[in-house]
Amino acid sequence: MNARNKYKKTVLACYIGFITQAICANFVPLLFITFHKTYGISFSRLALISTVFFFTQLITDSVCARITDKIGYRKSVVAAEVTSGLGLLGLAFVPDLMPTPFMGMIICIIIYAVGSGLTEVLVSPIIEACPFENKESSMSLLHSFYCWGSVGVILGSTLFFMIFGIDHWRMLAVIWALVPLYNIYNFSTCPIEKLVEDGDGMTMFQLFKSRIFWVFIILMVCAGSSELAMAQWASAFAESALHVSKTVGDLAGPCGFAVLMGISRTLYGKFAEKADLTVFMVASGILCLCCYLLSGLSNVPILGLIGCALCGFSVGIMWPGSISISSKVLPKGGTAMFALLALAGDLGGALGPTIIGNVSQHAGENLKAGVLAGMGFPIVLVISVLIVRKHYSSARNDHSERYTK
């Protein structure tokens, strides 16, 4: 039986897993104004929602390796879908049952953030363990579904609110919860292979002793920073460039960024066999640098918006590409490596937007100055890729020879 056919349900489950993660990350922020008006929650407290979601993911990333190695991938990834589904489902009921609605929201967000963190760590190695010849292609296509999921949840939620009204957001929370709850069946019944045999995987101590692993950590930090530093400010650029309402700005900014990021990952997934991943990564880093410069230096608003949107295309391959390079060079990295890489990526995701925000504040709330401060991330990423390129090429040749034999 062809490997693609045998693992068709596995691939589908992983795709839906990343769509679920996109729902968890993007649904609630669409409701911030509604929560502010309905429950009287201040903006400063609403900002805590993203902070709690992020730090819960970080904690989950840090402990995931030990848990997964003990109970196995299947139970762990099913737990990811269960917690994601219950957290989203709880949003429809728990806030109204608690003494304060905000407390109920935080409880639900923590629950589905655990699921999101588990998904981030587990789904990539599950795909990596499948016996596909071109792992880079599979990894890039997998991560494109986070982008398409982001676009889907933004457009789908907006359409729902236009038809039924935003007052029925609880109904939509139930609908979105059905996605991970359905995926429980897929992960429970699909074939899941071991990434490495028991006892063969590298420990965290062994990884930390490896110099090349620290380059991969830097690579992931820069990938997360390059992507999220611009993504977090996409809405502000759209509003500034187009002079439209915040609703239209939110759709134009985040959606444009996510669409082009998804296109980038999908295109690489289709043509990965003919392309050198490291060359693609270097080109993406240079394009990303140009996008930051265009957005930060241009005095023409529409050019700033183009730079913002094109940045989505430039960062598309960075996160999945960094994972693919790491797994190729350190094939016995195991769950510990994937967990630490996810942790590094999330740290970068926090670092990038924070630097842009702080620099903008110190520059008199000049967002363009903040964006220019973010151009260091793609520069360091390109340098890191050039450092690991020789190791990756050697590992890729060894892999090709094994398949040829």
SULHU-V270885 format. One record per helix or strand of 3 or more residues. SS is the DSSP state (h for helix, s for strand). FROM is the first residue (numbers start at 1). TO is the last residue. If there is no record, write none. Layout:
ss	from	to
SS	FROM	TO
SS	FROM	TO
This chain:
ss	from	to
h	3	6
h	8	26
h	28	39
h	43	71
h	73	90
h	94	97
h	101	129
h	135	164
h	166	189
h	204	209
h	211	231
h	234	242
h	246	274
h	277	297
h	301	329
h	334	362
h	367	373
h	375	404
